[in-house]
C-alpha cells in the first residue's frame, strides 16, 4: 500500500511499511525510510505506483480550471476528496484525487488551508484583490522581460534611463527597472555598466560622474532658496590698516587677507584678517541650515558648488576697494628675532587695498625679487610698493616653518608641484566634458604660497589655543604622531598636530568655504566679546552634542567632496592624455606596481615593475583609457635611472601619505544574486 502525506507543507508519497498508534513507517522512492505522523496522512492507495502517480497528477492539476473549482467548492470547510468528487465525478480516481490536492495546495489565493488536506474558499473580495495583484505581477514581469530584451539589443528604455543612477548606486532591488538590468546583464554575460554603455544609457563620461555626484550628495539640486543677505547688526570700528589678499585668479571666496605695520621700528604688528560671515549668520538661522547641510564648497576643474549663496559670498568676501567685516588676529612680532610677543583679536571693518593673484605673480615675486634683485622681472607699482612687506612676511614664514619642523622632527619637503586645471571653451555655468583642458604646475613652497600657508597655520593654531584657554570648545584637527598609519582626526579637544608641528590646530580661516571654520568663528567671536566668560555665551558649550554631530557630518561630507574633486581631476587628466595624444610618459615607482607620472597628476598601475626598487625612474607605454571607470594602465618600456639611484621623494602632505590610485567605481548592483529571488590641501587650507 502507498500513502500520500503532507510533510512541512510539501506533498510526498511512499510505500507504507508499518503503522503504530500515532505514526507510520514509510519508505520513499529514494529508498529512505521516514517516520510520518498519522495526522499528516492524506490518502492511502494501492495503485498506481508513486513514481507514476505524481507526474500524472501534477499534469492533470495544471489542466484544472481554478474558477470552476472555486465555484464547485462548498462554502464551508471541505476536504480535497469532496471537491474532487464534485469536480471530476463521484468515483474520482486516485490520480484525480491527488490532482485535486495538488491544485488546492498550489492556489492559496483561491483556497485557504484549514488543516491537513482541508480547505476553505477565500472570500470573493479577497480573491479579486489577489487575482488583480497576480495580473499586475505578470504585467510587471512582461515589462522586465521586454526592457531586458531592449537592453540586450543595444537600446535603453526610457524608464531605465530615468532610474540610471539609482539602479547603479542606490537601487531599489524590487523595482522592475533594476530587475531588467540584472536580467539583461545575466543573459548577456556583461557587467551592468558595460551593458548600459552599449545600450546608450551613458552618452557622456563627464555627465555620468557629475550626475552620480549630484545623486549621492545633492539629490535636491545645487540651487539656493531666495534668502536676503544678512547685514552685521553692530557698528564695527574701521581698522587702521591697508590689507591685501593672496589667492588664485579664479577665487571668489576670499577668506583671508594680511597687513603689516611698524616695519623698521623693531616691533611689527602682523594682521591676519578673516572674512566674518559669522557676524551676520547666526546658529540655526536659514543660512546656517543651508551651510550646515552643505558643510563645504565643492571644487572641481571649471566649476564649483559653493557652501553659501553667491550674494552672501559677495557681501563678505574680502574684495579690494572695500572695508569688509573681519575677525582680525594681530600679532606683535620682534623684528629681529621674529618671536611672537603677544596677540589680540578684534572684530572690525578692514580696508582691502589689493587682491594679489599668485598665479600671475609667482614668476615675479621670487626669492631673488624679495631680496632686492629685480633683474628680469616687472612688477606693477602696487606690487612694488609691497616688496618690503612681502620680504618680511617671507622671512617670517621661513622662520615659522623652521620652528614647526623642529617640533615635527623632520623637514617638510614639497618636491612635487601642485597642479592647476584650466578649461577652454566652457559654455554656460559649467563644463560638459568636451572642453580643451590645460594642466599647469605650481611648486608648493613658493614665496607667496609659503607666506599665506604659514600665516594661516599661525592663525589656526593661535586661535585654537585661545579657545582652549577661554574654556570654549572648538573643532580641531589633530595627529598623534608621524608614524605610518596614524591619520589626522577631527575632534573637539585641543590636541597636538604632529604633521604640522603645532600644539593644536583649529580650522578658522575659511568661513566662507568650510562649515567647521564658520562654527569656530562663532566661538572666536564669543571669546573676543566676552573673554574668560565666553564659555557661558558661546553658541556651542562644552560637550555639546550638536558640535559632535557637526564633526561627524563634516568629516563624511569633506571626504566625499575631496573624493569627487580627485575623481574629476583624474577625468580631466585622462582627457588630457587623449587630447595631446600622449602614448608614453616618464614616471616614478611609488610602490608595488603603482607609478606616479613625472609631469601630470596621475598615479596608475603598470606591468613590468618586478624587481624594481621604490623610487625607480621609468618610461611607460600607456594602455586603453576608460573615462567612466577613470582607469588607465601601462607597461614599463625601460628604466631611466641607474641602479642605486632610486629614492622616493617625501610627499609633504599633511597625512604623510602617498598619492593613491583613484578609487574604483563601486556599483551597488549585483548580477550574481539568487535566481528567482529579488535581483539583488595644504596644511593651511
ChimeraX attribute file (.defattr): number of C-alpha atoms within 10 A of each C-alpha:
attribute: neighborCount
match mode: 1-to-1
recipient: residues
	/A:1	11
	/A:2	20
	/A:3	21
	/A:4	21
	/A:5	24
	/A:6	18
	/A:7	14
	/A:8	7
	/A:9	10
	/A:10	9
	/A:11	16
	/A:12	16
	/A:13	24
	/A:14	24
	/A:15	21
	/A:16	19
	/A:17	13
	/A:18	11
	/A:19	14
	/A:20	9
	/A:21	7
	/A:22	9
	/A:23	15
	/A:24	20
	/A:25	18
	/A:26	22
	/A:27	19
	/A:28	17
	/A:29	14
	/A:30	7
	/A:31	10
	/A:32	9
	/A:33	15
	/A:34	12
	/A:35	12
	/A:36	18
	/A:37	17
	/A:38	15
	/A:39	13
	/A:40	19
	/A:41	19
	/A:42	21
	/A:43	17
	/A:44	16
	/A:45	14
	/A:46	11
	/A:47	12
	/A:48	12
	/A:49	15
	/A:50	20
	/A:51	11
	/A:52	11
	/A:53	17
	/A:54	20
	/A:55	13
	/A:56	15
	/A:57	20
	/A:58	18
	/A:59	12
	/A:60	17
	/A:61	22
	/A:62	14
	/A:63	10
	/A:64	15
	/A:65	12
	/A:66	16
	/A:67	10
	/A:68	10
	/A:69	21
	/A:70	19
	/A:71	12
	/A:72	15
	/A:73	22
	/A:74	16
	/A:75	12
	/A:76	8
	/A:77	14
	/A:78	18
	/A:79	20
	/A:80	22
	/A:81	21
	/A:82	18
	/A:83	23
	/A:84	24
	/A:85	17
	/A:86	15
	/A:87	20
	/A:88	15
	/A:89	12
	/A:90	12
	/A:91	11
	/A:92	18
	/A:93	13
	/A:94	19
	/A:95	20
	/A:96	23
	/A:97	22
	/A:98	26
	/A:99	26
	/A:100	28
	/A:101	26
	/A:102	21
	/A:103	23
	/A:104	26
	/A:105	20
	/A:106	13
	/A:107	12
	/A:108	16
	/A:109	17
	/A:110	23
	/A:111	22
	/A:112	17
	/A:113	18
	/A:114	13
	/A:115	13
	/A:116	16
	/A:117	19
	/A:118	19
	/A:119	24
	/A:120	21
	/A:121	22
	/A:122	18
	/A:123	13
	/A:124	11
	/A:125	9
	/A:126	12
	/A:127	16
	/A:128	14
	/A:129	12
	/A:130	16
	/A:131	14
	/A:132	12
	/A:133	12
	/A:134	13
	/A:135	12
	/A:136	12
	/A:137	12
	/A:138	12
	/A:139	12
	/A:140	15
	/A:141	15
	/A:142	13
	/A:143	15
	/A:144	22
	/A:145	18
	/A:146	14
	/A:147	25
	/A:148	27
	/A:149	20
	/A:150	16
	/A:151	26
	/A:152	20
	/A:153	14
	/A:154	15
	/A:155	18
	/A:156	24
	/A:157	18
	/A:158	12
	/A:159	11
	/A:160	21
	/A:161	17
	/A:162	12
	/A:163	16
	/A:164	24
	/A:165	21
	/A:166	19
	/A:167	23
	/A:168	20
	/A:169	16
	/A:170	15
	/A:171	19
	/A:172	18
	/A:173	17
	/A:174	12
	/A:175	15
	/A:176	20
	/A:177	27
	/A:178	25
	/A:179	25
	/A:180	23
	/A:181	32
	/A:182	28
	/A:183	23
	/A:184	26
	/A:185	23
	/A:186	17
	/A:187	13
	/A:188	16
	/A:189	11
	/A:190	15
	/A:191	17
	/A:192	22
	/A:193	20
	/A:194	13
	/A:195	24
	/A:196	25
	/A:197	19
	/A:198	17
	/A:199	19
	/A:200	16
	/A:201	21
	/A:202	19
	/A:203	12
	/A:204	16
	/A:205	19
	/A:206	19
	/A:207	15
	/A:208	16
	/A:209	20
	/A:210	15
	/A:211	16
	/A:212	19
	/A:213	16
	/A:214	14
	/A:215	16
	/A:216	13
	/A:217	15
	/A:218	14
	/A:219	11
	/A:220	8
	/A:221	9
	/A:222	13
	/A:223	10
	/A:224	13
	/A:225	10
	/A:226	7
	/A:227	11
	/A:228	11
	/A:229	17
	/A:230	15
	/A:231	14
	/A:232	14
	/A:233	8
	/A:234	10
	/A:235	9
	/A:236	15
	/A:237	12
	/A:238	14
	/A:239	18
	/A:240	11
	/A:241	16
	/A:242	17
	/A:243	23
	/A:244	24
	/A:245	24
	/A:246	22
	/A:247	22
	/A:248	15
	/A:249	12
	/A:250	10
	/A:251	11
	/A:252	15
	/A:253	23
	/A:254	23
	/A:255	26
	/A:256	27
	/A:257	31
	/A:258	25
	/A:259	23
	/A:260	23
	/A:261	16
	/A:262	13
	/A:263	14
	/A:264	10
	/A:265	9
	/A:266	12
	/A:267	19
	/A:268	22
	/A:269	21
	/A:270	23
	/A:271	24
	/A:272	26
	/A:273	32
	/A:274	30
	/A:275	30
	/A:276	30
	/A:277	26
	/A:278	25
	/A:279	21
	/A:280	17
	/A:281	20
	/A:282	17
	/A:283	16
	/A:284	10
	/A:285	9
	/A:286	14
	/A:287	23
	/A:288	19
	/A:289	13
	/A:290	16
	/A:291	22
	/A:292	22
	/A:293	16
	/A:294	24
	/A:295	27
	/A:296	24
	/A:297	18
	/A:298	20
	/A:299	17
	/A:300	17
	/A:301	18
	/A:302	18
	/A:303	13
	/A:304	13
	/A:305	16
	/A:306	22
	/A:307	24
	/A:308	26
	/A:309	20
	/A:310	14
	/A:311	13
	/A:312	20
	/A:313	21
	/A:314	16
	/A:315	16
	/A:316	25
	/A:317	24
	/A:318	32
	/A:319	23
	/A:320	16
	/A:321	11
	/A:322	14
	/A:323	18
	/A:324	24
	/A:325	29
	/A:326	28
	/A:327	26
	/A:328	25
	/A:329	21
	/A:330	21
	/A:331	22
	/A:332	20
	/A:333	20
	/A:334	16
	/A:335	18
	/A:336	10
	/A:337	11
	/A:338	18
	/A:339	15
	/A:340	15
	/A:341	12
	/A:342	11
	/A:343	16
	/A:344	14
	/A:345	20
	/A:346	18
	/A:347	24
	/A:348	20
	/A:349	23
	/A:350	28
	/A:351	24
	/A:352	22
	/A:353	20
	/A:354	19
	/A:355	19
	/A:356	19
	/A:357	16
	/A:358	20
	/A:359	18
	/A:360	12
	/A:361	17
	/A:362	16
	/A:363	14
	/A:364	19
	/A:365	24
	/A:366	18
	/A:367	15
	/A:368	12
	/A:369	19
	/A:370	22
	/A:371	13
	/A:372	12
	/A:373	11
	/A:374	15
	/A:375	8
	/A:376	8
	/A:377	13
	/A:378	14
	/A:379	15
	/A:380	8
	/A:381	8
	/A:382	11
	/A:383	15
	/A:384	16
	/A:385	11
	/A:386	13
	/A:387	17
	/A:388	16
	/A:389	18
	/A:390	20
	/A:391	20
	/A:392	19
	/A:393	24
	/A:394	22
	/A:395	17
	/A:396	21
	/A:397	23
	/A:398	17
	/A:399	16
	/A:400	18
	/A:401	20
	/A:402	16
	/A:403	13
	/A:404	22
	/A:405	18
	/A:406	11
	/A:407	16
	/A:408	18
	/A:409	12
	/A:410	13
	/A:411	14
	/A:412	20
	/A:413	13
	/A:414	16
	/A:415	13
	/A:416	17
	/A:417	16
	/A:418	16
	/A:419	15
	/A:420	14
	/A:421	16
	/A:422	16
	/A:423	18
	/A:424	13
	/A:425	12
	/A:426	16
	/A:427	9
	/A:428	7
	/A:429	9
	/A:430	12
	/A:431	17
	/A:432	16
	/A:433	18
	/A:434	14
	/A:435	17
	/A:436	15
	/A:437	20
	/A:438	14
	/A:439	16
	/A:440	14
	/A:441	15
	/A:442	15
	/A:443	14
	/A:444	19
	/A:445	18
	/A:446	17
	/A:447	23
	/A:448	24
	/A:449	20
	/A:450	20
	/A:451	24
	/A:452	23
	/A:453	20
	/A:454	22
	/A:455	23
	/A:456	25
	/A:457	25
	/A:458	20
	/A:459	26
	/A:460	24
	/A:461	25
	/A:462	20
	/A:463	28
	/A:464	28
	/A:465	20
	/A:466	21
	/A:467	26
	/A:468	16
	/A:469	14
	/A:470	17
	/A:471	18
	/A:472	29
	/A:473	26
	/A:474	31
	/A:475	25
	/A:476	26
	/A:477	20
	/A:478	25
	/A:479	22
	/A:480	14
	/A:481	17
	/A:482	20
	/A:483	12
	/A:484	9
	/A:485	10
	/A:486	15
	/A:487	17
	/A:488	17
	/A:489	14
	/A:490	19
	/A:491	18
	/A:492	20
	/A:493	21
	/A:494	23
	/A:495	21
	/A:496	19
	/A:497	25
	/A:498	24
	/A:499	28
	/A:500	25
	/A:501	24
	/A:502	21
	/A:503	17
	/A:504	23
	/A:505	31
	/A:506	29
	/A:507	28
	/A:508	31
	/A:509	30
	/A:510	23
	/A:511	28
	/A:512	30
	/A:513	23
	/A:514	25
	/A:515	26
	/A:516	26
	/A:517	24
	/A:518	29
	/A:519	24
	/A:520	28
	/A:521	26
	/A:522	24
	/A:523	26
	/A:524	29
	/A:525	21
	/A:526	22
	/A:527	24
	/A:528	17
	/A:529	15
	/A:530	15
	/A:531	18
	/A:532	16
	/A:533	14
	/A:534	21
	/A:535	20
	/A:536	14
	/A:537	15
	/A:538	19
	/A:539	19
	/A:540	20
	/A:541	18
	/A:542	15
	/A:543	11
	/A:544	12
	/A:545	10
	/A:546	11
	/A:547	21
	/A:548	15
	/A:549	11
	/A:550	19
	/A:551	18
	/A:552	13
	/A:553	15
	/A:554	21
	/A:555	15
	/A:556	12
	/A:557	17
	/A:558	17
	/A:559	11
	/A:560	16
	/A:561	19
	/A:562	15
	/A:563	14
	/A:564	21
	/A:565	17
	/A:566	19
	/A:567	20
	/A:568	20
	/A:569	22
	/A:570	21
	/A:571	23
	/A:572	27
	/A:573	21
	/A:574	21
	/A:575	21
	/A:576	17
	/A:577	16
	/A:578	12
	/A:579	14
	/A:580	10
	/A:581	9
	/A:582	12
	/A:583	13
	/A:584	16
	/A:585	18
	/A:586	20
	/A:587	25
	/A:588	24
	/A:589	25
	/A:590	24
	/A:591	17
	/A:592	14
	/A:593	16
	/A:594	22
	/A:595	28
	/A:596	24
	/A:597	20
	/A:598	17
	/A:599	15
	/A:600	21
	/A:601	21
	/A:602	19
	/A:603	22
	/A:604	20
	/A:605	19
	/A:606	20
	/A:607	14
	/A:608	13
	/A:609	20
	/A:610	8
	/A:611	7
	/A:612	17
	/A:613	18
	/A:614	18
	/A:615	20
	/A:616	23
	/A:617	27
	/A:618	23
	/A:619	19
	/A:620	24
	/A:621	17
	/A:622	18
	/A:623	14
	/A:624	10
	/A:625	16
	/A:626	14
	/A:627	19
	/A:628	18
	/A:629	17
	/A:630	22
	/A:631	20
	/A:632	17
	/A:633	17
	/A:634	22
	/A:635	18
	/A:636	19
	/A:637	15
	/A:638	13
	/A:639	17
	/A:640	13
	/A:641	12
	/A:642	9
	/A:643	11
	/A:644	9
	/A:645	11
	/A:646	16
	/A:647	14
	/A:648	15
	/A:649	14
	/A:650	15
	/A:651	16
	/A:652	19
	/A:653	17
	/A:654	19
	/A:655	21
	/A:656	18
	/A:657	14
	/A:658	14
	/A:659	15
	/A:660	13
	/A:661	18
	/A:662	20
	/A:663	13
	/A:664	10
	/A:665	11
	/A:666	9
	/A:667	14
	/A:668	13
	/A:669	24
	/A:670	17
	/A:671	20
	/A:672	11
	/A:673	12
	/A:674	9
	/A:675	11
	/A:676	6
	/A:677	8
	/A:678	14
	/A:679	22
	/A:680	18
	/A:681	8
	/A:682	12
	/A:683	16
	/A:684	22
	/A:685	14
